[in-house]
């Protein structure tokens, strides 16, 4: 029974990973859909207050300021 469960899990993972975004033309982003994906509502920096609050949280937890998008942590060892 356990072997069958592992086999089914492996089969499901193979099917899901094998059908990636470029697998079919139905899943691929069409040129006329790209404007929707670049809309203001989908931007991560659209809310200045939220960005400031997240920066404050990051500063409070890591004892580091700025440097978003840069690897490393707040210890100053980079």
N, C-alpha and C positions, 0 to 999 in steps of 0.2 A: 504494500500500500504506500509506504513511504517513498519507494523508488518511483512509483507512478506519479506521485505528487511532484517529485523533483523533475521528472521528465516533462510533465505538463508545465511546470514553472519555466523550465529551460525553453520549451517550445514557445510559450507566450512571450518571453523576453526576446527570443529570436525574431518572432513576427513583429513585435513593436519596434525593435531596433532596426530591422530590415526595411521597414516602411518609413524611412526618414522624410524630411521635408522635400527633398528633390526627387523622391521616388515616383510621384505621379504628377501630372499636370494640374490635377484638381487641387492639390495642396500647395503648389508653387504660387508665390505672390506674383500677381499679374501687374504690369506697368500702371494700369489705371487704379490699382488698389494701394499703391505706394503713398499716395497723398493722405490716405486715411491713417496709415501707420506713422506718418510724420506729423500728425496733428498736435496741437498744443496740449490736449488732454493726455497724451501719451508721453510727454516729456517728463523726465524724473525731476527736473529743476523748476517745474512750473509754479510751485508754491514757495515763495521766499520764506514765509514763516516756518514751514515744515523743514526746509533746508537748514535754517538757523537753529531750530530746535534739535535736529539730528546732529549738527556740528557741536552744539553745546553738550549733548549726551556723549558724543565721541570724546570731546575734550575732558569731560568729567570722569569718564571711565578709563581712558588711556593716558591722560595727562599729556596730551599732544594737541597742537593747534594746527589747523590747515592740513595740507598734504593729502587731500582726498584723491584717490586714484593712484597713490604711490604705495608701493609695497612696504612692508615692515610694520612695526608697532611703535608704541609711545616710549620705548626705552631709550631712544637716541643712539642705538647701536648701528644704524645704517650709515 
